[in-house]
């Protein structure tokens, strides 16, 4: 009887060790998955077929996952000492922009934060919770251009150009002024813009979560976006 109990204890210890070592692997392989590639402009260029000036409105864009309008977050997690990048996204982005005399005079984009999803539903539920983004109270985030930006350098050929764009980012009701690097190209009858904004979560009253010490989230991350715009 005593011998059987020792065998049982030994098996439990082995299972505990296996669970401790295999847990991160299982989380990485079957729960978190691989992060999506960073949002970027389409690989192939296309010459512009319309003037850059006018009122532009966000449209869904192509059906392809890599080139449709979308926005979301990208963060680094630490999984028992091992780094892991995760992200979540939503195609629910609205907004418009006004270009006059080849200057971006105004632009505002709104993201439905409550609809952002990742491969892991439990992460999404915590993400929407009161302690993090509190989407019941703050269902959207906003990116607003705060100063005119010269877009004369964006060529009709469809070649991409990177612009420094002063913006106000509002997350969880808190606004911060940031300069975003935005890749822009004129493509057929559309304008496509892709960019990312580095953020420190506590600047927006967001506490990076800690999953019982198993997974911790780094204090900084990125808000990323890809928007297709067509003339209104």
N, C-alpha and C positions, 0 to 999 in steps of 0.2 A: 504493500500500500504506500509506504514511504517512498519506495523507488518510483512508483507510478506518479506520485506527486512531484518528485524532482524532475521527472521527464516532462510533465505538463508545464512546470515552471520554466524549464529550459526552452520549450517550444514557444512559450509566451515571450520570453526574452528575445528569441530569434525573430519572431514576428514583429516585435516592437522595433528592433534594429532595422529590419527590412522596410517597415513602414516609414521610419525616420529618413532612411536614405532614398527610398523609392518614391516617397511622397512628392518631393520637388520635381522629380522626373515625370511623374504622372500628371502633376499640375501643369507643367510646361507642355507636355505632349498632347494631353487629352482635354484640358480645360482652357488654359490661356491661349494655346496655339501660337502661330507665328504672327507677328504684327504685320499689317498691310504696309506696302511700300509708301513712302512719303508722297503726299499729293503733289503733282507736277503738271505742267502744261503738256498737251499732246505732243508726241514725238515728231510727227510730220507737220510741216508748215503749210499754210494755204493763203494765197494772196487775198487781201481785203477787197470786198466788192461794194463797200459803202463808206461814206464819210465818217470820220471819227467823232465829229461834233453831233450833239443831240442828246435826247433823253434815252437812257439805257435801263432795261429792266432784267432782273435775274430770271433765267429760264432753266429748265432741267438739263438741257444739253443732250449729248449722245447717251444711248442706253448703256454703253460700256462702263463698267464699274470704275475704271481708272480715269475716265474723262468727264463723267457727269458732275453736275453741281453737288457739292457736299462740304461738310465741315465737321470738325470734331476735335478730339484731344489726343495727345501722345504723351505717355509717361513712362518712366523707368521704375520698375519694381525691384526690390531686393528679395530674392527667394532663398532664404537661409544662406545668405552670403553671396549668392549667385545673381548677377544682373539679368533682368528680363524686361524687354520693351513691349508694352501693350498699347492698344489704341481703340477708340470708339468713334463712330461716325453717324451722321444723319444726312439724308438728302433734302431735308426740310429747311431750306434756306430761302429767304425772300429779301428783296431790296431793289434799289435803283441807284443810278449815277447820272450826273449831268456834266457833259463836256461842252465847253464854249470856247471858241478861238483856240482850240487844241490845249485847253487846260481843264483838268478835272476839278470842277468848281465844288462839287458836293457828291457824297456817296454814303449810303447807310445800308448795312446788311444785318439782318436779324436771323438768328439760328434758334430753332426749336430744340432747346437743350434737353427737354423731357423725352424727346424721341431718339436721343443718341443711344446706340447699342454697340456691344462688343460680342465676342464669341461666348462670353460667360455671363449668364443672367444674374447670378448672385452679385457679381461686381456691378452690374448695371443697377440693380436694386439699391445697393449701398451708395452708388454714385448719385442717385436721385434723392437720397435720404436727407433729412434735415441737417445732419452733421456735416454733409459735404456740400452739394449744390442746392439742396432744398428746392427741387423743381416744382413742388406744389405751390410754393410762394413766389419763386423766380423761374418761370417756365422757359424764358428766352434769354439769350445773350445778344449783345449788339456790338458791331464794329462800325465806327463812324469816322469818316475822313474829316480832319479838323482844319486843314489849310489847303488852298489850291495847289495842284500838282501839275507841272508841265508834262504833257504826254505827246508833244511834237516829235520826240525821239522814237516813238513806237512806229515802225515803218509799215507801209502798205504791203510789203512783201510777205508778211506773216512771221518774220524773224522775231524772236522773243527779246525783250528788254527788261532789265531789272530796275525798278524804281524804289526810292526811299519815300515812303508814304506816312505822314504824321496821322495817327489815328487815336481815337478814344475807344478803349475796350471796356465794355461793361459786362461783368459777370457777377451773379448773385447780388445785383443791385449796387455794386461798387464799380466806379469808373476810374480808369487809369490812362494817362496819356503815354503812348508808346510810338516809336518809329518802326514801322513794319517794312521788311524787304519783300516786295511783290513782283513776281515775274508776270509780264503782260505781253499778250500778242493779239494782233488783229487777225481774225481767221474767218474768211468769207464774209458773211453778214453779221458776224458776232465779234465780241471782244471776250477773251478768256484771261482770267487772272488767278494766279496761284501764289500762296504765301503762307508764312507761319509767324506766329508771335510768341516769343518766349515769355513765360509767366512764372512768378513765384506765387504759389497757391494761397499763402497766408495774406498776400496783398489784397486778395479778394474775399477775405474771411472764410476761406476754404481750408479745413484741416485735413492734411493728407492722411488717409486711413492706414491703420495697422491691423492686419488680420491675425490677431492673437500671437504676434511674433513670428508667424509662419511666413507671411508676406507683408513687407512694408513698402510704402510708396514714397519716392523721393520728393523733396519739398519744391522742386521746380519741374516744369513740364512745358508743353507747347500746345497752343491753339493753332490748328492748321485749316486751310480752306482752299477750295477750287470752285470758282464761279464762272458760269457762262452767262453772258449778257447779250440781249438783242434789243434793237431799237423799239421803243414803245410806240 
